[in-house]
Amino acid sequence: MNLNKILLIGHVGRDPETIAGDFVKFSLATTERGYEKDGVQIPDRTTWHDIEARGQQARFAQNYIKQGDMVFVEGKLYKQDVMTSGGQRTYTKVYAYTIELIKKKESTNLTT
């Protein structure tokens, strides 16, 4: 039996970028909170994930997801090889099957 599944909850780093109609990509930050161990302070650690989606999930992201929102993403990991001037680089990305909005970014109202 094989399984390729990832579940993420984090904050959207930038508004979803539409690429070729029903395909979007955006970044998602997940943060592991810091702690203290044996008198040593371990800082927060943030990991950035490249999220990609198609079809219904892409349309949802285009219409409802904005930078700063907290979202739940369920999907699979895949690798993409890219040739650069420095040689070949491999990127790990998340293909999203499910994107759910958990919390909209708090808007600041400056009107008095």
C-alpha positions as CSV (number, residue, x, y, z in Angstrom):
1,M,0.0,0.0,0.0
2,N,1.3,3.5,-0.9
3,L,0.1,6.9,0.3
4,N,1.0,10.4,-0.7
5,K,-1.0,12.8,1.4
6,I,-0.3,16.0,3.1
7,L,-2.5,18.1,5.5
8,L,-1.6,21.7,6.2
9,I,-3.1,24.6,8.1
10,G,-1.4,27.9,7.7
11,H,-1.5,31.5,6.5
12,V,-1.5,32.5,2.8
13,G,1.7,34.4,2.0
14,R,0.4,36.0,-1.2
15,D,-2.8,36.3,-3.1
16,P,-3.3,33.3,-5.4
17,E,-1.8,33.8,-8.9
18,T,-3.9,32.6,-11.8
19,I,-2.0,30.7,-14.4
20,A,-3.8,29.5,-17.6
21,G,-7.4,29.8,-16.6
22,D,-8.3,27.2,-14.0
23,F,-4.8,26.8,-12.5
24,V,-3.6,28.8,-9.5
25,K,-0.6,28.8,-7.2
26,F,0.1,30.5,-3.9
27,S,2.4,30.2,-0.9
28,L,1.4,28.9,2.5
29,A,3.3,29.4,5.8
30,T,3.1,26.9,8.6
31,T,4.8,27.8,11.9
32,E,6.1,25.4,14.6
33,R,6.0,27.4,17.8
34,G,9.2,27.9,19.7
35,Y,9.9,26.5,23.2
36,E,12.4,26.4,25.9
37,K,14.4,23.3,26.7
38,D,17.0,23.0,29.4
39,G,17.3,26.8,29.6
40,V,17.8,27.2,25.8
41,Q,15.2,29.1,23.9
42,I,14.3,27.5,20.6
43,P,12.7,30.1,18.2
44,D,9.6,29.7,16.1
45,R,10.3,27.9,12.8
46,T,8.3,28.8,9.7
47,T,8.1,26.6,6.6
48,W,6.9,27.9,3.3
49,H,4.9,25.6,1.0
50,D,4.2,26.1,-2.7
51,I,0.5,25.3,-3.3
52,E,-1.0,24.6,-6.7
53,A,-4.6,23.8,-7.6
54,R,-6.8,23.2,-10.6
55,G,-10.5,23.2,-11.4
56,Q,-13.0,23.8,-8.6
57,Q,-10.3,24.4,-5.9
58,A,-8.5,26.9,-8.2
59,R,-11.8,28.8,-8.7
60,F,-12.4,28.8,-5.0
61,A,-8.9,30.2,-4.3
62,Q,-9.3,32.8,-7.0
63,N,-12.6,34.1,-5.6
64,Y,-12.2,33.8,-1.8
65,I,-8.6,33.4,-0.7
66,K,-6.4,36.4,0.0
67,Q,-3.0,37.1,1.5
68,G,-3.1,36.6,5.3
69,D,-6.1,34.3,5.4
70,M,-5.8,31.0,7.3
71,V,-6.6,28.0,5.2
72,F,-6.7,24.2,5.4
73,V,-5.1,22.4,2.5
74,E,-5.3,18.7,1.7
75,G,-3.3,17.3,-1.1
76,K,-0.3,15.4,-2.3
77,L,3.4,16.2,-2.6
78,Y,5.2,16.2,-5.9
79,K,8.6,17.2,-7.2
80,Q,9.4,19.4,-10.1
81,D,12.8,19.6,-11.8
82,V,13.8,23.0,-13.2
83,M,16.9,24.0,-15.1
84,T,18.5,27.2,-13.9
85,S,21.8,28.9,-14.8
86,G,23.3,27.1,-11.8
87,G,22.2,23.7,-13.0
88,Q,19.1,21.6,-12.2
89,R,17.0,22.4,-9.1
90,T,14.3,20.2,-7.6
91,Y,11.3,21.9,-6.0
92,T,8.8,20.1,-3.8
93,K,5.2,21.4,-4.2
94,V,1.8,20.6,-2.9
95,Y,-1.0,19.8,-5.4
96,A,-4.2,20.7,-3.5
97,Y,-7.3,18.5,-3.6
98,T,-9.1,20.5,-0.9
99,I,-8.8,24.1,0.1
100,E,-10.9,25.4,2.9
101,L,-11.0,28.9,4.4
102,I,-10.6,28.8,8.1
103,K,-10.3,32.5,9.0
104,K,-10.2,35.7,6.9
105,K,-7.4,38.1,7.7
106,E,-8.5,40.7,10.2
107,S,-9.1,44.0,8.3
108,T,-8.1,47.2,9.9
109,N,-10.7,49.9,9.7
110,L,-9.1,53.4,9.9
111,T,-12.3,55.4,9.6
112,T,-13.2,57.5,12.5
